[in-house]
Amino acid sequence: MSPILIIFYFLAAITLSTAFLTIYSRNPIHSAIYLVISFFSIAGHYLLFNAQFLALVHIIVYSGAIMVLFLFTIMLMNLNKEDEVHKPRITRLGAVVVMSITCLVLLAIFVNSNPIVANEYDSNGNDFQSIKALGKILLNEYMVPFEFASVLLLTAMIGTVLLSKKEKTGKKNE
């Protein structure tokens, strides 16, 4: 077995286990930490695909900015154990069953797929990994979705601030 394949399986195990722990953890801070670990392992997958720029952008955007936004949301909502709605065991069991079935379907798809061998690719000599090529594509062809994503993140931030705002009482404390 090649070292790349071993690294891939190791990263895949980390990604799947931390993704499961993100969903299954009761503590929201622990869930956010598991999500960050999952994001870093996905960035490792990008490195295996020789997409260094995409891996770094993934780490900066998701592990940095989005997770900071999640953590601020969690802290501002002040989630306590007393306020948490307890789900019945049947709901948790159903979630585990659905996740297991999804994993089995994905495993069956991966086992029955025909991977493309590296020597079957037709190379036209274009470098799609360069920052110049990515910049041209992002700011020409994908300008509108890029701007929609920024407006969506701004709206999410404003919504978080408005949801976390405390209601004012009728009397002022002097």
C-alpha positions as CSV (number, residue, x, y, z in Angstrom):
1,M,0.0,0.0,0.0
2,S,1.4,3.4,-1.0
3,P,2.0,6.1,1.7
4,I,-0.4,8.5,0.0
5,L,-3.2,5.9,0.3
6,I,-2.3,5.4,4.0
7,I,-2.5,9.2,4.6
8,F,-5.8,9.3,2.7
9,Y,-7.4,6.6,4.9
10,F,-6.0,8.2,8.1
11,L,-7.4,11.6,7.1
12,A,-10.7,10.0,6.1
13,A,-11.0,8.3,9.4
14,I,-10.3,11.6,11.2
15,T,-12.8,13.5,9.1
16,L,-15.6,11.0,9.6
17,S,-15.0,10.5,13.3
18,T,-14.8,14.2,14.1
19,A,-17.9,14.9,11.9
20,F,-19.8,12.3,13.9
21,L,-18.6,13.8,17.1
22,T,-19.6,17.2,16.0
23,I,-23.2,16.1,15.6
24,Y,-23.2,13.7,18.6
25,S,-21.5,15.9,21.2
26,R,-23.8,17.5,23.8
27,N,-21.5,20.5,24.5
28,P,-21.7,23.1,21.8
29,I,-18.1,24.2,22.3
30,H,-16.8,20.7,21.9
31,S,-18.9,20.4,18.8
32,A,-17.2,23.5,17.4
33,I,-13.8,22.1,18.2
34,Y,-14.6,18.8,16.5
35,L,-15.8,20.8,13.5
36,V,-12.5,22.7,13.3
37,I,-10.6,19.4,13.4
38,S,-12.8,18.1,10.6
39,F,-12.1,21.2,8.5
40,F,-8.3,20.7,9.0
41,S,-8.5,17.1,7.9
42,I,-10.5,18.1,4.8
43,A,-7.7,20.6,4.1
44,G,-5.4,17.7,4.3
45,H,-7.4,16.0,1.5
46,Y,-7.0,19.1,-0.6
47,L,-3.2,18.8,-0.1
48,L,-3.3,15.2,-1.3
49,F,-5.0,16.5,-4.4
50,N,-2.1,18.9,-4.9
51,A,-4.4,21.9,-4.4
52,Q,-2.3,23.9,-2.0
53,F,-4.1,27.2,-2.6
54,L,-7.5,25.6,-2.0
55,A,-6.3,24.0,1.2
56,L,-5.0,27.3,2.6
57,V,-8.1,29.2,1.6
58,H,-10.2,26.4,3.2
59,I,-8.2,26.7,6.5
60,I,-8.4,30.5,6.5
61,V,-12.1,30.8,5.6
62,Y,-13.7,27.8,7.3
63,S,-11.4,27.1,10.2
64,G,-10.8,30.7,10.8
65,A,-13.6,33.0,9.9
66,I,-16.7,30.7,10.0
67,M,-15.7,28.9,13.2
68,V,-15.1,32.3,14.9
69,L,-18.6,33.2,13.8
70,F,-19.9,29.9,15.2
71,L,-18.1,30.4,18.5
72,F,-19.4,33.9,18.9
73,T,-22.9,32.7,18.2
74,I,-22.6,29.9,20.7
75,M,-21.2,32.2,23.4
76,L,-23.8,34.9,22.7
77,M,-26.7,32.5,22.9
78,N,-25.5,31.3,26.3
79,L,-26.5,27.7,25.9
80,N,-27.0,26.1,29.3
81,K,-27.8,22.5,30.3
82,E,-30.9,23.7,32.1
83,D,-32.3,25.4,28.9
84,E,-31.4,22.5,26.6
85,V,-34.3,20.4,25.3
86,H,-33.6,16.8,26.0
87,K,-34.3,14.6,23.0
88,P,-35.8,11.2,23.6
89,R,-33.6,8.1,23.0
90,I,-35.6,7.1,20.0
91,T,-34.6,10.4,18.2
92,R,-30.9,9.7,19.0
93,L,-31.3,6.1,17.8
94,G,-32.9,7.3,14.6
95,A,-30.1,9.7,14.0
96,V,-27.5,6.9,14.4
97,V,-29.5,4.6,12.1
98,V,-29.8,7.3,9.4
99,M,-26.0,8.1,9.7
100,S,-25.1,4.4,9.5
101,I,-27.3,3.8,6.4
102,T,-25.8,6.9,4.8
103,C,-22.3,5.6,5.5
104,L,-23.1,2.2,4.1
105,V,-24.6,3.8,0.9
106,L,-21.5,5.9,0.5
107,L,-19.2,2.9,1.1
108,A,-21.1,0.9,-1.5
109,I,-20.8,3.8,-4.0
110,F,-17.0,4.1,-3.4
111,V,-16.5,0.3,-3.6
112,N,-18.4,0.0,-6.9
113,S,-17.0,3.1,-8.6
114,N,-14.4,2.9,-11.3
115,P,-11.6,5.3,-10.3
116,I,-9.7,7.1,-13.1
117,V,-6.1,6.1,-13.3
118,A,-3.6,8.9,-13.4
119,N,-2.3,8.0,-16.9
120,E,-5.7,8.3,-18.5
121,Y,-6.0,12.0,-18.0
122,D,-5.6,14.3,-21.1
123,S,-3.3,17.1,-20.2
124,N,-3.7,20.3,-22.2
125,G,-0.9,22.1,-20.4
126,N,-3.1,24.7,-18.5
127,D,-2.2,25.4,-14.9
128,F,-5.5,25.6,-13.0
129,Q,-3.8,25.8,-9.6
130,S,-2.2,29.2,-10.1
131,I,-3.6,32.1,-8.2
132,K,-3.7,34.1,-11.4
133,A,-6.0,31.6,-13.1
134,L,-8.2,31.2,-10.0
135,G,-8.5,35.0,-9.6
136,K,-9.6,35.4,-13.2
137,I,-12.2,32.7,-12.8
138,L,-13.5,34.0,-9.5
139,L,-13.7,37.7,-10.5
140,N,-15.0,37.1,-14.0
141,E,-17.2,34.0,-14.2
142,Y,-18.2,33.6,-10.6
143,M,-18.4,37.3,-9.5
144,V,-22.2,37.2,-8.6
145,P,-22.1,34.0,-6.5
146,F,-19.0,35.4,-4.8
147,E,-20.8,38.6,-3.9
148,F,-23.9,36.6,-2.8
149,A,-21.8,34.6,-0.4
150,S,-20.4,37.8,1.2
151,V,-23.9,39.3,1.6
152,L,-25.1,36.0,3.1
153,L,-22.3,36.1,5.7
154,L,-23.0,39.7,6.5
155,T,-26.7,38.9,7.0
156,A,-25.8,36.0,9.2
157,M,-23.6,38.2,11.3
158,I,-26.3,40.9,11.7
159,G,-28.9,38.2,12.5
160,T,-26.6,36.8,15.2
161,V,-26.2,40.2,16.8
162,L,-30.0,40.8,16.7
163,L,-30.8,37.4,18.2
164,S,-28.4,37.8,21.0
165,K,-29.6,41.2,22.0
166,K,-31.1,41.3,25.4
167,E,-34.7,42.6,25.8
168,K,-34.9,45.9,27.7
169,T,-36.9,46.0,30.9
170,G,-39.5,48.6,31.6
171,K,-37.5,50.4,34.3
172,K,-34.0,51.7,34.3
173,N,-31.6,50.8,37.1
174,E,-30.1,54.0,38.5
